[in-house]
Amino acid sequence: MSPAQVVRRLGFHLVIAVVLAFFAVPVLWLASAPFDARPGLGVRWPDWTLSNVRATLAHPYALTSLLNSLVLCVVATAVTAALAALAAYSLSRVRLPGRDVLLYLLLLLSSVVTGTAAMVPVFVLVLQLGLIDSRFGTALVIAGGMLPAAIFILKDFMDSVPRSYEESARVFGASPAQVLGHVVLPIARPGVAAVVVWSFVNAWGNFLLPFLLLRDVGRQPAAVLLRTLQDEGGTANLTVIPVFSLLYSIPVVVLYLLVNKRYGFRFHGGIKS
């Protein structure tokens, strides 16, 4: 091996080490700081204690906010997955003029008209509907923002389901709902799982919408409460934040493990004809 090749290989491994350290340091902090008697912003071997856990569980809104996050995510994910499956199947099977253009416009608008650009009209609409401070209303708004991209993702999986399967089911008297529920969706399950994971993670980390639409602290999710965890001096409460951050990350990790065990994240379309 020439000196130039050795230098390139060393440089490659150095870059990989830096990238790994960039992702590993926050994970190490998340694993050690919750059980450190003197938690800080750096990573060090902790002085083991459970006082931080007790202080976090004693917080009046810590567990409530996590429950609120689960409610928001479950409702938003269920609405997104159900409506995306119906819309994707319809767009996959029905030939509409300008169908592909419509899909790309939906995806484009959902990517561009988001965040602060859409908050004023969304807030006015929710206010007129009387859904301010409603977890269900907030979940519907979150689902509406995710729906165009979910339809776009799921349509590819619907396209890959052979039409001959549906025709065989119709020959035996299956209704359109039975064809979708018993033929198409079982084959497109990896796509539905991808949409469910994507929707849950996006809803779980959503801060802006719940922050604007939920005024009652008792109804706010963990993503909003995490911003308010401060002590009397206005500085970050490093006694509660590490433990709360660890609890906040558990549902996403559990979801990843469950889906990875079932599908191994080898998401692909249905059976090719």
FENJO-V445402 format. One record per helix or strand. SS is the DSSP state (H for helix, E for strand). FROM is the first residue (numbers start at 0). TO is the last residue. If there is no record, write none. Layout:
# FENJO-V445402
{{SS FROM TO} {SS FROM TO}}
This chain:
# FENJO-V445402
{{H 2 34} {E 35 35} {E 47 47} {H 50 56} {H 61 92} {H 98 111} {H 115 127} {H 134 158} {H 162 170} {H 175 186} {H 188 203} {H 207 212} {H 216 218} {H 221 227} {E 229 229} {E 235 235} {H 240 262}}
